[in-house]
Amino acid sequence: MKIQFGMGRRCVNPEVPITLAGYFNRRPWDHVKDDLEVRAVVFKSGADLAAIINFDLISIPIEFYDAVREELVNAGITELNENNLLICATHTHTGPAPKGDPNSGVYIRFAAVKAAEAMREAFSKFEDGELLTGMAQDIRFIFNRRYWMKNGTVLTNPGKLNPDILRPEGEIDPQIPMLAIRTADGLKFLLTSIVNHTDTLGGCGVSADWPGFLRRSLEPEMAPGAMVMQFVGASGNINHFDVSTDMDQTCYAEPERIGKGYAESIRKVWNDLTPVAGNGIKTASAPVQSKARELDPAEIEKAREVVAKYPDLDTSALGKEIALTSEDLAKGAPIVLKFFAERLLVLAEGTPDPHFLLTGMRFGDSTVIASLPSEPFVEIGLRVRRTIFNDKICLIASHGNFNGGKGFGGGYIPNSWNYGRGGYETTPRSSGYSIHTSDLLLAGWRELAKKL
């Protein structure tokens, strides 16, 4: 399939004091390990456009989404709208918090301006190319992080070599669907969707995590000026921790190992990418309305009992004087129990109902991009790929568009059957969405697929 395309990128390293995202513990950034980027690409076929803005950040709260849309208009880009524009994040936990820090608003505006600059660059230099598609696979770095334990419950990140582990709770998705553009100079653009968490190094250094190493490994081997763009697929219950070993997997060597490993697997097949069948681009979007997390009276009463049981524990110290690890969460330390109980009681006082925006893009007859909000579990992405777009190459972009509207900075979206088993992703603190949200999103995609 012949296509016109343009690309642009900008550095979005923080320039103000701000904490890094994704942990209980406050981690003010103090150095840059490797650069964060915003990447923009626009595809054009006849009069039809499709555009993607991709940030090396943890998520896209609605305030961020709105700021980017506003800055695009300020930059004179009026051709893009909710139907043909996807704004998403790679979910790195070593980027500035786009919500919850005193300087989050300042950073959002800065990053939104950079995104508009990158998209303006993309619109200014269209090239001719051929659209390609294909599939790689890598099973080495992907694990379902929720495990059935010998006591009959599920535990998230139960610790390495834990003798009480029985088996993983759910599936993995090692496939890597790809969309690429080849020009006369060679491979110029590569978009991949990889299912894995981007939380491998911790600390206070800014880093794009393993997608950065993937990008920096492949781009020098492509055509001059090439761009690699990385979607993170549905990976709310997936990470890189191999609990069968005691190897150190929280260090800067880990994103390098994973990113370069994925690059190796992609490199093996990129010469086998085939032209996208058919012609034309089709885009569409659809809103999905959910509800706030359901809470029964017994849950609320239990939370009150936990808060009363530990009156001297000050949860406001979490992330300041007191640091937490994944082992603390798994063990259910008292201060963790109180923290989660307090969050539940806040939800019980009433929260807004979340809403989402799904965006889809079809290229020719064979390839589709499908967005999902926040942190969906892997099985949700698999059902979109296998049951809704089973005859096409389907790239899933999680953290797509916004996370549920005002009041929602993010949150896990488990399958309905995951609730009641254990693991922190299903707690009200970690997911303020209805337990039926996954089913609503899948229903939304079944309808949206008809428009594509």
Disulfide bonds with the S-S distance in Angstrom:
none
